[in-house]
Amino acid sequence: MIRQLSDLKPGQSGIVKTIAGSGPLHQRLIAMGVTPGAWLIVRKFAPLGDPMEINIRNYSLSIRKKDAGAISVELEQEEPAI
């Protein structure tokens, strides 16, 4: 299932599929290591919900939810609840 990074909850992980746009935001995200094929996990949100902290390429990255909306992530298969 492919979703926007901004819609993920803490503990969810997946692989970056696409980064929308081609402007400065796109270039900044690539420079920070957010590239297609990179695995990431959502760690936590700030107390008011923005920014969010993700782990990608073995480091922590804080990103605004607005910017995270430009990143499409393929979620890892989740175990069904019993």
C-alpha positions in Angstrom: 0.0 0.0 0.0 1.4 3.4 -1.0 0.7 6.4 1.3 2.1 9.8 1.9 4.7 10.0 4.7 2.7 12.6 6.5 -0.1 10.0 7.0 2.0 7.5 8.7 1.9 6.9 12.5 4.9 6.3 14.8 6.3 2.8 14.4 5.2 2.4 10.8 7.9 1.9 8.2 8.3 1.5 4.5 10.3 2.3 1.4 10.4 5.7 -0.3 8.8 5.4 -3.7 8.6 9.0 -5.1 9.2 12.6 -4.2 6.7 15.0 -5.7 7.8 18.2 -7.5 11.2 19.3 -8.9 11.9 22.5 -7.1 14.0 23.4 -4.1 12.1 21.1 -1.7 12.8 18.2 -4.0 16.5 19.0 -4.1 16.7 19.6 -0.3 15.0 16.2 0.5 17.4 14.4 -1.8 20.3 16.1 -0.2 19.1 14.9 3.2 19.1 11.3 2.0 15.4 11.0 1.2 15.7 9.1 -2.1 13.6 6.5 -3.8 14.4 3.0 -2.4 15.5 4.3 1.0 13.9 2.5 4.0 12.5 4.7 6.8 10.6 4.4 10.0 8.5 7.1 11.7 9.8 7.5 15.3 7.6 10.3 16.8 5.8 13.5 16.4 6.4 16.8 18.3 3.8 17.5 21.1 1.7 19.6 18.7 2.0 17.1 15.9 4.6 19.0 13.7 7.4 18.3 12.9 7.8 14.5 12.8 10.9 12.5 13.4 11.9 9.7 11.0 14.9 7.5 10.9 16.4 7.1 7.4 19.8 5.9 6.3 20.9 5.4 9.9 20.2 8.9 11.2 17.3 10.8 12.6 15.6 13.5 10.5 13.0 16.0 11.6 10.7 17.0 8.8 7.6 19.2 8.6 4.3 17.4 7.9 3.8 19.8 4.9 7.1 18.6 3.4 6.4 15.0 4.3 3.2 15.2 2.2 5.4 15.3 -0.9 7.0 11.9 -0.1 5.2 8.7 -1.2 6.0 5.6 0.9 5.2 1.9 0.2 4.3 0.5 3.6 5.8 -2.7 4.8 3.4 -5.6 5.1 1.6 -5.4 8.5 0.7 -8.4 10.5 -3.1 -8.9 10.8 -4.5 -8.2 14.2 -5.7 -11.4 16.0 
